[in-house]
């Protein structure tokens, strides 16, 4: 969404939502690097002025967030919890930075979940995907 050549407008948001709703992120060979790059896009989509008020966008974003949390939640949690004594492991340090970035974005999004749940409490489809995301957060990232 953030681009000098891509002005913010609802059509771009809907196009991205169409993409994220159609694509299954889990099991498609995505790496932690992909997760680090996708999370800010998904966060910005749901927080855009038209984002969290649009059922299609909310469903697509939280479907994707649930898949990413399911795919990378264990890795993020385990990497953040292991304390390594002695020596310098540059690849571990790089992975820890990526995991911390993902964790912070997942947590930021989860902290704003209540008003979104409230808005869509009567919409079964959206409510179910929001609950799935909450469960992934509770079981894989906390």
C-alpha positions as CSV (number, residue, x, y, z in Angstrom):
1,X,0.0,0.0,0.0
2,X,2.8,2.4,0.8
3,X,4.3,3.6,-2.4
4,X,5.1,6.9,-4.1
5,X,3.6,5.6,-7.3
6,X,0.5,4.0,-5.7
7,X,-1.9,6.6,-4.2
8,X,-4.2,5.5,-1.5
9,X,-7.6,4.7,-2.8
10,X,-10.3,2.2,-2.0
11,X,-9.8,0.4,-5.4
12,X,-6.2,-0.6,-4.5
13,X,-7.3,-1.8,-1.1
14,X,-10.0,-4.0,-2.7
15,X,-7.6,-5.3,-5.2
16,X,-5.1,-6.3,-2.5
17,X,-8.0,-7.9,-0.5
18,X,-9.0,-9.9,-3.6
19,X,-5.4,-11.1,-3.9
20,X,-5.0,-12.0,-0.2
21,X,-8.4,-13.7,-0.1
22,X,-7.6,-15.9,-3.2
23,X,-4.0,-16.9,-2.1
24,X,-3.4,-19.5,0.5
25,X,-0.3,-18.3,2.3
26,X,0.2,-21.4,4.4
27,X,2.2,-24.2,2.8
28,X,3.3,-22.2,-0.2
29,X,7.0,-22.1,0.6
30,X,6.9,-18.7,2.2
31,X,9.9,-17.8,4.3
32,X,10.3,-15.7,7.5
33,X,11.5,-12.9,5.1
34,X,8.1,-13.0,3.3
35,X,6.3,-12.9,6.6
36,X,8.3,-9.8,7.6
37,X,7.4,-8.1,4.4
38,X,3.7,-9.1,4.3
39,X,2.8,-8.2,7.9
40,X,3.2,-4.4,7.4
41,X,1.1,-4.5,4.3
42,X,-1.7,-6.4,6.0
43,X,-1.5,-4.1,9.0
44,X,-1.8,-1.0,6.8
45,X,-4.7,-2.6,4.9
46,X,-6.8,-3.1,8.0
47,X,-5.9,0.3,9.5
48,X,-6.6,2.2,6.3
49,X,-9.6,4.5,6.7
50,X,-11.7,2.2,4.4
51,X,-9.9,-1.0,5.6
52,X,-11.5,-2.1,8.9
53,X,-14.9,-0.8,7.8
54,X,-15.0,-3.1,4.7
55,X,-16.0,-6.7,5.4
56,X,-14.1,-8.0,2.4
57,X,-10.8,-6.3,3.5
58,X,-11.2,-7.4,7.1
59,X,-11.9,-11.0,6.1
60,X,-9.0,-11.2,3.6
61,X,-6.5,-9.6,6.0
62,X,-7.3,-11.8,9.0
63,X,-7.5,-14.9,6.8
64,X,-3.9,-14.1,5.7
65,X,-2.8,-13.1,9.2
66,X,-4.2,-16.4,10.6
67,X,-2.2,-18.4,8.0
68,X,1.0,-16.5,8.7
69,X,0.6,-16.9,12.5
70,X,-0.1,-20.6,11.9
71,X,3.0,-21.0,9.7
72,X,5.5,-18.9,11.6
73,X,4.1,-18.6,15.2
74,X,6.1,-21.5,16.6
75,X,9.3,-20.3,15.0
76,X,8.7,-16.8,16.3
77,X,7.9,-17.9,19.8
78,X,10.8,-20.4,20.0
79,X,13.4,-18.0,18.5
80,X,12.3,-15.3,21.0
81,X,12.4,-17.6,24.0
82,X,15.9,-19.3,23.4
83,X,18.7,-17.6,25.2
84,X,22.1,-18.5,23.7
85,X,25.2,-18.2,25.9
86,X,28.6,-17.4,24.5
87,X,29.7,-16.8,21.0
88,X,28.1,-14.8,18.2
89,X,25.7,-16.4,15.9
90,X,25.0,-13.9,13.2
91,X,22.3,-15.9,11.4
92,X,20.5,-16.4,14.8
93,X,20.7,-12.7,15.5
94,X,19.2,-11.9,12.1
95,X,16.4,-14.4,12.6
96,X,15.8,-13.0,16.1
97,X,15.4,-9.5,14.7
98,X,12.9,-10.7,12.0
99,X,11.0,-12.7,14.7
100,X,10.8,-9.7,17.0
101,X,9.5,-7.6,14.1
102,X,6.9,-10.1,13.3
103,X,5.9,-10.6,16.9
104,X,5.6,-6.8,17.4
105,X,3.3,-6.5,14.3
106,X,1.2,-9.5,15.3
107,X,0.8,-8.0,18.8
108,X,0.0,-4.5,17.5
109,X,-2.7,-6.0,15.2
110,X,-4.1,-8.2,18.0
111,X,-4.3,-5.3,20.4
112,X,-6.8,-3.6,18.0
113,X,-8.9,-6.7,17.5
114,X,-11.7,-5.9,20.0
115,X,-13.3,-3.0,18.1
116,X,-13.1,-5.0,14.9
117,X,-14.7,-8.0,16.6
118,X,-17.4,-5.7,18.0
119,X,-18.2,-4.2,14.6
120,X,-18.5,-7.6,13.0
121,X,-20.1,-9.6,15.8
122,X,-23.2,-10.3,13.7
123,X,-21.3,-11.4,10.7
124,X,-20.5,-15.1,11.1
125,X,-17.9,-15.3,8.3
126,X,-15.8,-12.4,9.6
127,X,-16.3,-13.3,13.2
128,X,-15.0,-16.8,12.6
129,X,-11.8,-15.6,10.9
130,X,-11.3,-13.1,13.7
131,X,-11.7,-15.9,16.3
132,X,-9.3,-18.1,14.3
133,X,-6.7,-15.3,14.4
134,X,-7.2,-14.8,18.1
135,X,-6.7,-18.5,18.7
136,X,-3.5,-18.6,16.7
137,X,-2.2,-15.6,18.6
138,X,-3.0,-17.3,22.0
139,X,-1.6,-20.7,21.1
140,X,1.4,-19.9,18.9
141,X,2.6,-16.5,19.9
142,X,2.0,-16.1,23.6
